[in-house]
Amino acid sequence: MDLDSTIDELVRTDQPVTLAALGGLEAIDTEHVASPMFPYVVGALLPVWGSLSPEGRDTARGLITTAISDTLSGLALSDICQLVVPAAVDLGIAVQVKASLRDRVHGRGDPRSGALAAIALRWLAHLAVITDTARGAVVDALSEVALGPGEPAPFATTAAQVAGVVYDHWRDAAATECLTRLAETSGDADAWFALGQVRLVGGLEAADRDSCLAGLGSSLECFDYAAANGGQRSDAVMYANAVRFITTWAAGASAGMLADYYQTAHVALQDYMLHGRGLPEQPVWLRPRYEAETAWIDLVKAMERVAESDAPDLRWYDAATAIGALAEVYRAANSFHPVRTDAAAVVEGLADLVAPRLTAPFVERQDRLAYVIRWLEDVDDPEAEAFANLVRERAEQVVPPKGLRSEGIRR
């Protein structure tokens, strides 16, 4: 009985596909690696990896990497990578897996190989997130896209998604160049959406109000295009309306004027998370990026509460909540790592944009700064303290507080 028949029989009779059941490592050779059934072989090899001899591990490594290079089945390639890539570093085969995936990415020359290249690029990006040894291969692939004449789907879609991850993770210029090229050539909605996120981050990290507004404004072009041309792009709808809400809110719009933006953004987020392109559709390693969506909606909710507050004595709390939500957006600006790791992130631009309305309750009655002090006692968040200090400082610029020392709200 050949190997495929053995696997088929084991699966059909609901028996585990183990290396022993396959006849041992000696029963597997390179003629089997292109089989659509080979993911079962990989699944049998990995659990016993530690018990293999050094020669046996070399043989198994060669079989796996050859399968990644040679299989003609997209499902098999994806299934093999799903097993191997997360474990590649621990297995000591990350370098070889990277080489095989890189060869598949660069070997696209027709629609069939292009589809396999798209799968390989996605898994190469996953590997790069796990180990920096694969980062150069991903950046090289994106640079090739940026310099090329255009890419057919589905490779263009995957390249756009991967470029977004690369920008989030490393801020590499090759990612921006790749997205710009894809937007110009293929007009892919994923490229426009990812380019919008790049511009949005630029606005969030701007050093002044005008630059922040320019970055947010330029992101709208991308999100609007993605929403209009990408089918069910509820994520693009959410971002566009959240950005419009924040910029219009900062310009002094009333709660009634902002209602449509808020409602549309909120509904789009629900659709994205529950019914559309959100978490259920994403692999686990990509899901941290999507915390950015909830951070933006939380900010919009907080801003809405400030805008429609009918109880002046409670406006201090709404403003403090908005400050905390603003901190969450900054952490989500680098959306692959929602909690920012850089110690001195530039946050002045967006703060300049929203601070005038947030500080209004404190400018009107300085004694409300005491509420911020109390708030800080209950919030263990250095960024929240930084934003509270921003509010204090801006309030001091208008009316110096009486009976409160400048150091009073610093822990």
Buried (B, 14 or more C-beta within 10 A) or exposed (E): EEBBEBBBEBEEEEEEBBBEBBEEBEEBEEEBBBBBBBBBBBBBBBEBBEEBEEEBBEBBBBBBBBBBBBBEBBEBBBBBBBBBBBBBBEBEBBEBBBBBBBBBBBEBEEEEBBBBBBBBBBBBBBBBBBBEBBBEBBBBBBBBBBEEEEBBBBBBBBBBBBBBBBBBBBEBEBBBBBBBBBBEBBEBBBBBBBBBBBBBBBBBBBEEBEBBBBBBBBBBBBBBBBBEEBEEBBBBBBBBBBBBBBBBBBEEBEBEBBBEBBEBBBBBBBBBBEEBBBBEEBEEBBEBBBBBBBBBBBBBBBBBBBBBBEEEEEBBBBBBBBBBBBBBBBBBBBBBBBEBEEEEBEBBBBBBBBBBBBBBBBBEBBEBBBBBBBBBEEBEBEBBBBBBBBBBEBBBEEEEBEEBEEEEBEE
